[in-house]
Amino acid sequence: MCVWHEHISLQRGFHHIVSTDISKVCIAKQQERYRDLPGLSWLCSDMTNMSEISRSSFDAVVEKATLDALLAAEKSPWDVNEVTAKRVHSALLEISR
Ligand SMILES: C[S@@+](CC[C@H](N)C(=O)[O-])C[C@H]1O[C@@H](n2cnc3c(N)ncnc32)[C@H](O)[C@@H]1O
């Protein structure tokens, strides 16, 4: 989820990487930035509901600073409101299915 490619290099054996983000602008910018690199694809998607992605279709999922975005309105990550807790739970279910 939301993985930019300077962090997972293709030289380390990852030949097909799908990056996601909820922001169309973000996806468009990264698509343009990495347009010359092979093996990358892009998806505008909400990490709390990724029904467009089939079950068990990834070997690995990397979450990098996206759960933080779900917690942005909270004062403490250890004491979140019910809505935030449900959204984080949904995102974790999406990662593990
Ligand atoms: C701190 S940035 C991390 C960016 C990227 N992972 C990186 O390593 O540079 C958080 C990102 O989460 C995205 N985001 C926020 N809520 C989201 C959601 N519900 N689903 C998917 N992406 C979301 C934002 O658009 C933003 O690009």
The ligand as a Gaussian input file, in Angstrom:
#p B3LYP/6-31G(d) Opt

LIG

0 1
 C        2.649000      10.290000       5.031000
 S        2.059000       9.971000       3.411000
 C        3.032000       8.509000       3.038000
 C        3.419000       8.499000       1.583000
 C        4.265000       7.298000       1.104000
 N        3.873000       6.038000       1.710000
 C        5.742000       7.513000       1.291000
 O        6.410000       6.647000       1.810000
 O        6.265000       8.558000       0.909000
 C        0.424000       9.360000       3.747000
 C       -0.366000       9.063000       2.474000
 O       -1.548000       8.369000       2.875000
 C       -2.549000       8.669000       1.920000
 N       -3.837000       8.277000       2.496000
 C       -4.557000       8.901000       3.469000
 N       -5.684000       8.222000       3.740000
 C       -5.674000       7.130000       2.927000
 C       -6.584000       6.054000       2.728000
 N       -7.725000       5.947000       3.425000
 N       -6.278000       5.120000       1.801000
 C       -5.134000       5.201000       1.082000
 N       -4.224000       6.208000       1.215000
 C       -4.497000       7.163000       2.132000
 C       -2.369000      10.159000       1.681000
 O       -2.957000      10.565000       0.461000
 C       -0.829000      10.274000       1.695000
 O       -0.281000      10.221000       0.393000

